[in-house]
Amino acid sequence: MKNIFTLFFLSFILFSCSRDDESTTISAEEYPLVTKLNVGFSNGYNSDNNFYFDYDSNNRLIKKKGGFLQLSGGTGYNGFFTDKLFTSLVYTNNKVTVENFSSSDEFNPLKDTKYYFLNNNNQIIQKEIPSVYNNHQDRKQSFSYSNNQLVEINTTFPNMPYYPPDDYIETYLEKFYYDTKGNLTKSEYFEQRNGINKGIKIIRTFGDYDNSYNPFRRLYLLDEYFYRAISKNNYRKYNEVKYNEFGQITSNIEQTWTFNYDNSGNIIIN
């Protein structure tokens, strides 16, 4: 969680309270299309504080309207929400290009380009994240599945060792664990050097699941909804603990949510 925007997306809708101590599988089931999500707070920059989502004839997400414009630290503000930002998803065979744009001449957002490659089940098998400033920091992620559930993401960089005296290849590994209902319970994210875990890690836990359908399953190509899209139901408790290479906790974040449900027990998102 590097900034306020990343943290916000984990508490994106309805009523949320937080305490800061500091497979992606798309099944054949017909999930309702999410067309609008409330941002979760109001501000003085925009009267319409909602995200809007568009889909193609195959019910694939093609656009998210609304986003956060980051400002320089000298302004005294982190940024603000605006409906002038949008994210585009373009499908070419099994490849999906995801980029950010602006409908206003007043600002030009970072494109933050990502390339996804999908299998025949619309599962991500590879993700490429070009670096804006240094191609030696280009990331490639490989996704592994078992029983139609995501179990590992391996992140690699161009095969260039760090300068002496280190001389190691840096990679990252994230492992995913589920309960018997198909809900994500934990992920373990490790920094590796020459394929060996070096102690630097992030442990994420997900709990207090409801019994509602998961309306975010179709939003799995948007980073801010990725962890929610993995599960069958909706988690209402999240904990993230970061460790340094000496095993010391450097950050501990805990969040809980209270969602609204209809008479059938399904989550209300609009």
N, C-alpha and C positions, 0 to 999 in steps of 0.2 A: 504494500500500500504506500505508494510514494508521495501522494498528495491528496488534497481534499476531494478531488474529483474521483479518484480511484476508490476512496473510502465511501464516497456518496453512493456509487453505483451498487454497493452491497446493501444499501438501505434505501432503495430507489422508490418504493411505492408505499402508499397507505400510511399506517402509523408505525413508527420505528423508534426504539430507544436503544442507546448504545452506551457502553462503558469502556473507556480507553485506558487500560493499564499498560498501557501499550502492549459411460459408453455413449462419448457423445453418440447416442443411438437414436435415430429417427425411425420409429416403427411405422407400420401400416395403419395404425390407429388414426382416426380423424380428430386431431386436436383443434379446438376453436382457434380462429385467427385473432391474434392480439392486434388491434388497430390503434389503440390509444392507451398510454400510461401516464398517470399524473406524476409530475416531477417530485412532488412531496413537500414543496414549500413555495411561497410566493416571493417575488422580488420586484423592484421598481423598474426593471428594464423591459419587461415583457408581460402583457396581460394574459397571455395564453401559456401557462406553464405545463405543457404536455408534450410527450413524445408521440409522434404519429408513425405508423408503419404501413407500407404498401407491399403487395404481393403480386406475383405473376399468375398466369392461368394455371400453373402447376402448384399453386400455393407456396411458392418459394419466396422468401423475403428478398425484396429488391431495393428497399429504401427505408431509412429511419430519418425522420425529420425532427430536428431539435438537438441541441448539444450545448456543451459548456465551452465558452471562449476563455482561454487562460490569458491572464494579463501579467505583465512584468512586475517583479517585486516592488519596483519603485512607485507603483501606483497606490500601494497600500491595500490592494485587493487581490485575491487569488484569481477571480474571474467572475463570469456571470452566465446564466442560462439565456439562450436566444433561440428563436425558431428560424433564424437565418442560416443556421448550420444544418447540414444533412450528411448522412452516410449512404453511399451508393454501393450496391452489390451487383456485379455483372457476371453472368454465367456464360462460360464458353466450354462446351462439352463437360468435362469433369473438373474444370478449373473455375474458381470464383475469385474475382478481384474485388477487394473491399477498400474503399477510399473515402476520405472526408472532403467536403466541398462547402462553399458558401454561396447563398443566393443574393448576397449583398456586396456592393463595391467597397464597403467601409472596412472590411477585414478579409484576410486571406488565411484560412486555417492550415495547419500542417496536415498534409494528406494522410500521413500515417498508413501508407500502403501495406496491405497484407494479401498474400496469395494462398488460397486453400485448394487442395486437391481431394476430391471425394471418390469413394468407391460406389458400387452399384446400389448400396443401401443408404446412400447419402451420408455416410460416416466420413469424418475427416481422416485421411490417411497421411497427409503431409501439409504443413503450413510453412510458408516462407515469409520472413519479416526483414525486408531490406533496411539497413541502417541509413539514416539521412546524411550522416556526416563521415562515416568511416566504413568502407566495405569489409574491413576485417571484423566488424561487429555484426555483419549480416547473420541472421539466425535461421536455422532450419529445424523444424520440429517434426518428428516421426511419431505417429499414433499407433498404439497396439491394442488389440481387442481380444477378449475371451468371453465366450457365451454372449456375444453382442453387447458387451459392456467394455467401456474404455478402462484399460488397466495400467497403461504407461504412456508417458510422453517423454521422448528423448530430445533434448535441445543440443544442437552442435553449431559450431562456428567454422569459418574457413580453416583448413588444417594448417594453422600457423602457430608454433609454440611461442610462449612468452619469451621475452629476452632473458638472457642469463642474469642472475644465477638460477632462476626458476626453471626455465625450459620444460614446461608442461603444457598439455593440451587440456583446455577447459571445456567441460560439458555440464549439462544439468539433466537430472532425472526426476520425474514426478510419478509417483505410484498412487493408484486409486483403490479404495476399498468400499464395499457395499453391504447393506443388510439383505435379508432374504426377500424383501419387497422390491428390491432394485433401486434403493435410495443410497446415494453417496453418504458415507459416514466419516470418511477421513481421506486426506491426501497428504503425502509426504514428498517434499520438494528438496532435493539435495544438490549442492554444488559438488562437482567431481573434478579431480585433476588426474589425468591419465586413467580415467574410468574408476577411480577410487573416491568414495565419499570422504570429504575432508572436515566434516563437523558442521559446516555452515548449512543450515537447513531451515525450512518453514514447514510447520505442522498445522494443517487446517482441519478442523472438525466441524461436522454439520449434524444438527440434531433437532429434536422436537418436531418431527414431520407430521403434517396433517394427512388426511385421507382423500384430499381433493385431487382432481386431475392437475397436471402441470401445464399451465398456459404458456410457458416460456420455451417449450421444446423446439419451436420453429425459429427461435432467436439465437441458436447455438453458434452462429457465425459472428456474433457480436461479443467481443471480449467481456463486456460488463455483465452479460447474462450467461456466460459459459458454464459456470459451476451450477447455476440453477437449472440449466437445460439438461444436465446429465441425468437427473433423478426422475423417478416416476411421479413423486409427490413434491411438496414444497416444504423446505426446511424453514424453521422459525428461530433457530439458534445457530450462531456461528462463532467460532473461536479461531484465532490465528496467533501462533507463537513463533517468533523468530529467534534463532540461536546463532551465535558466532562460532568460530572454529575451535574455541575452547569449551564449548558446550554451555556457555552462559546465555541466559535469556536477554535479548536486547529489545524486544517489543512483545507486548501481549494485548491483543484487541479482542473484545467480546461484544457481540451484538445480539439483540433479540428483536423479534417482530410480532405485532399483533395484526393479523389480517382480518378482513371482513369476509363472511361466507353467506351464500344464499340458503334457502330452505333445504336444498339437497346436499348441503355440505361442501359445495364447490366454491372456490375462491372467487371473490369479486375484484376485478382489476381496474375497472373504469370508474 
